[in-house]
Amino acid sequence: MLSMKVVDIERFGGSDVLKMDELPLPTPKEHEVLVKVHAAGVNPVDYKIRAGHYPAVKEDALPYVLGRDAAGDVIAVGPEVTKFRIGEYVFGMPGIRRGAYAEYVLLKENEAAHVPAELDYISAAAVPLAALTAWQGLFRHGRLRAGQSVLIHGGSGGVGHFAIQFAKARGAQVITTVAAEHTEFARKLGADRIIDYKARRFEDEVENLDMVFDLIGDETQDRSFGCIKRGGVLVSTLNEPSQERAAERGIRACRYTVEESGEDLSEIGRLIDAGLVKPHISRVFSFDQAPEAQDFLEKTHPEGKVVLAVDAMEMETPVTSIP
Ligand SMILES: NC(=O)c1ccc[n+]([C@@H]2O[C@H](COP(=O)([O-])OP(=O)(O)OC[C@H]3O[C@@H](n4cnc5c(N)ncnc54)[C@H](OP(=O)(O)O)[C@@H]3O)[C@@H](O)[C@H]2O)c1
C-alpha cells in the first residue's frame, strides 16, 4: 500500500507531542482532488488544536493530522471533478479533518482554487486560512464598503496583515493597532493610521468608526464598543460579542468561524494577481521542524505568516516580503 509522511498528534499537549508518522495515501472520491503538498501554512489554530484548546477537535478525533493551509500540485482527481486537472497548481483550506502537514492532502473541489501566477508554493501556502478569515470578516460579516472606516486590531499578524491590504484595496480608511516594533510593517501594508496598543489607549484616539475588526478578543473587544458609530459593526474572530451592549449602542456585533471557500480564494487570487495584495512570510521551516514552527508563531508573534516547506526543495525559495 502506498503511504505518505504526516505530522500528527496522538494526545494533546505542548509542541513535543507533534510527531512524524506514516499514513496510507488517500484516494480522491467524487468531488475531491489529491494534492502533492509542497508547502503548508502555520496558523494559531494549529497550536490551539495541538494543546486541546479548540472545541471542534476533541479526544475522539485523535490521532489527528495538523494543518489548515495547503499549496501543491493535483496528482489525482475524483470522478465528479470538473474544475481541476492533474498537474495543475492549487491552494486551499482543507476541512478540519484533513490535515495539510502531510506529503499529500485531499481537497474538495470547492475548497481549492488555482494559484495566482505571481505566487510560488511557499507564498501560496501562506494565503488560504488567514486571507479567507480576513476576507469573510471584512466583507461577508462586516459588509465593509469603499469610503468607510475600519479599526483592525492585531494588524501585524497573519489575518491582520491581509485585512489591512484588503480593506485598502476596497477603498476603506484603515486604522490598526500593533506593537511599536510592527509600526513600519503596518505602514508598508498601507494602514492610514497606526496605534501602538502598548503605549496608547485606542479608544482615546478613534471614534465614530463604521467597523471594528477584532482579532484579539477579551478586553480589547470590550473597549472597542465605544469606538463604533450607530449603525456600525463589530466583527470578531474570537469571543462572541455582547448582544446587550451592541443593542444599547445601536450597532451590529458578531463572532464567526472562517469557512473553506475556493470561490473566495479565487477573488483573493485576483487581487494578488493585480498587485494589490501580497502575503508576507516571516520565516519558512522544514517539514521536520513543525514543533519549532508552531513555537515560533505562538511565542514570538512574527509579522505576517510562518510556512512549512513540506517538500524539501521549497526551502530554497526566497521568502516573500512586503517591500
Ligand atoms: N474564528 C476564526 O475562524 C479564526 C480564523 C483565523 C484566526 N482566528 C484567531 O484570530 C486571532 C488572530 O489570528 P492570526 O492568524 O492573525 O494570529 P497571529 O498571526 O498570531 O497574529 C496576532 C497578532 O496580534 C498581535 N497582538 C497581540 N495582542 C495585541 C493587542 N492587544 N492589540 C493589537 N495587536 C495585538 C500580535 O503581535 P504582538 O504581540 O507582537 O503585538 C500578533 O502579531 C488568533 O487568536 C486566531 O486563533 C480565528
The ligand as an SDF file (V2000), in Angstrom:
LIG
                    3D

 48 52  0  0  0  0  0  0  0  0999 V2000
  -12.7320   32.4450   14.1010 N   0  0  0  0  0  0  0  0  0  0  0  0
  -11.9380   32.0180   13.1330 C   0  0  0  0  0  0  0  0  0  0  0  0
  -12.3740   31.3480   12.1990 O   0  0  0  0  0  0  0  0  0  0  0  0
  -10.4830   32.4020   13.1500 C   0  0  0  0  0  0  0  0  0  0  0  0
   -9.7480   32.3180   11.9550 C   0  0  0  0  0  0  0  0  0  0  0  0
   -8.4070   32.7420   11.9760 C   0  0  0  0  0  0  0  0  0  0  0  0
   -7.8410   33.2090   13.1550 C   0  0  0  0  0  0  0  0  0  0  0  0
   -8.5780   33.2180   14.2950 N   0  0  0  0  0  0  0  0  0  0  0  0
   -7.9870   33.7280   15.5420 C   0  0  0  0  0  0  0  0  0  0  0  0
   -7.7430   35.1210   15.3390 O   0  0  0  0  0  0  0  0  0  0  0  0
   -6.5610   35.5090   16.0130 C   0  0  0  0  0  0  0  0  0  0  0  0
   -5.6160   36.1820   15.0340 C   0  0  0  0  0  0  0  0  0  0  0  0
   -5.1440   35.2180   14.1060 O   0  0  0  0  0  0  0  0  0  0  0  0
   -3.7570   35.4420   13.3590 P   0  0  0  0  0  0  0  0  0  0  0  0
   -3.5300   34.2840   12.4620 O   0  0  0  0  0  0  0  0  0  0  0  0
   -3.7090   36.8070   12.7750 O   0  0  0  0  0  0  0  0  0  0  0  0
   -2.7420   35.3810   14.6140 O   0  0  0  0  0  0  0  0  0  0  0  0
   -1.2400   35.8870   14.7260 P   0  0  0  0  0  0  0  0  0  0  0  0
   -0.5470   35.7160   13.4070 O   0  0  0  0  0  0  0  0  0  0  0  0
   -0.6590   35.2540   15.9400 O   0  0  0  0  0  0  0  0  0  0  0  0
   -1.4000   37.4670   14.9580 O   0  0  0  0  0  0  0  0  0  0  0  0
   -1.9360   38.0560   16.0880 C   0  0  0  0  0  0  0  0  0  0  0  0
   -1.2210   39.4020   16.2470 C   0  0  0  0  0  0  0  0  0  0  0  0
   -1.8240   40.2170   17.2350 O   0  0  0  0  0  0  0  0  0  0  0  0
   -0.8160   40.9970   17.8870 C   0  0  0  0  0  0  0  0  0  0  0  0
   -1.3490   41.4170   19.1800 N   0  0  0  0  0  0  0  0  0  0  0  0
   -1.3550   40.7490   20.3620 C   0  0  0  0  0  0  0  0  0  0  0  0
   -2.0420   41.4460   21.2960 N   0  0  0  0  0  0  0  0  0  0  0  0
   -2.4920   42.5670   20.6920 C   0  0  0  0  0  0  0  0  0  0  0  0
   -3.2900   43.6720   21.1030 C   0  0  0  0  0  0  0  0  0  0  0  0
   -3.7560   43.7660   22.3510 N   0  0  0  0  0  0  0  0  0  0  0  0
   -3.5920   44.6380   20.1940 N   0  0  0  0  0  0  0  0  0  0  0  0
   -3.1540   44.5700   18.9270 C   0  0  0  0  0  0  0  0  0  0  0  0
   -2.3720   43.5420   18.4630 N   0  0  0  0  0  0  0  0  0  0  0  0
   -2.0560   42.5560   19.3300 C   0  0  0  0  0  0  0  0  0  0  0  0
    0.3680   40.0430   17.9510 C   0  0  0  0  0  0  0  0  0  0  0  0
    1.6300   40.7100   17.8950 O   0  0  0  0  0  0  0  0  0  0  0  0
    2.3180   41.4240   19.1670 P   0  0  0  0  0  0  0  0  0  0  0  0
    2.0220   40.5520   20.3620 O   0  0  0  0  0  0  0  0  0  0  0  0
    3.7770   41.4890   18.7990 O   0  0  0  0  0  0  0  0  0  0  0  0
    1.6690   42.7620   19.2210 O   0  0  0  0  0  0  0  0  0  0  0  0
    0.2230   39.2250   16.6580 C   0  0  0  0  0  0  0  0  0  0  0  0
    1.0040   39.7700   15.6130 O   0  0  0  0  0  0  0  0  0  0  0  0
   -5.9820   34.2290   16.6370 C   0  0  0  0  0  0  0  0  0  0  0  0
   -6.3750   34.1540   18.0070 O   0  0  0  0  0  0  0  0  0  0  0  0
   -6.6320   33.1210   15.8440 C   0  0  0  0  0  0  0  0  0  0  0  0
   -6.7260   31.8920   16.5430 O   0  0  0  0  0  0  0  0  0  0  0  0
   -9.8920   32.8210   14.3300 C   0  0  0  0  0  0  0  0  0  0  0  0
  1  2  1  0
  2  3  2  0
  2  4  1  0
  4  5  1  0
  4 48  2  0
  5  6  2  0
  6  7  1  0
  7  8  2  0
  8  9  1  0
  8 48  1  0
  9 10  1  0
  9 46  1  0
 10 11  1  0
 11 12  1  0
 11 44  1  0
 12 13  1  0
 13 14  1  0
 14 15  2  0
 14 16  1  0
 14 17  1  0
 17 18  1  0
 18 19  2  0
 18 20  1  0
 18 21  1  0
 21 22  1  0
 22 23  1  0
 23 24  1  0
 23 42  1  0
 24 25  1  0
 25 26  1  0
 25 36  1  0
 26 27  1  0
 26 35  1  0
 27 28  2  0
 28 29  1  0
 29 30  1  0
 29 35  2  0
 30 31  1  0
 30 32  2  0
 32 33  1  0
 33 34  2  0
 34 35  1  0
 36 37  1  0
 36 42  1  0
 37 38  1  0
 38 39  2  0
 38 40  1  0
 38 41  1  0
 42 43  1  0
 44 45  1  0
 44 46  1  0
 46 47  1  0
M  CHG  2   8   1  16  -1
M  END
$$$$
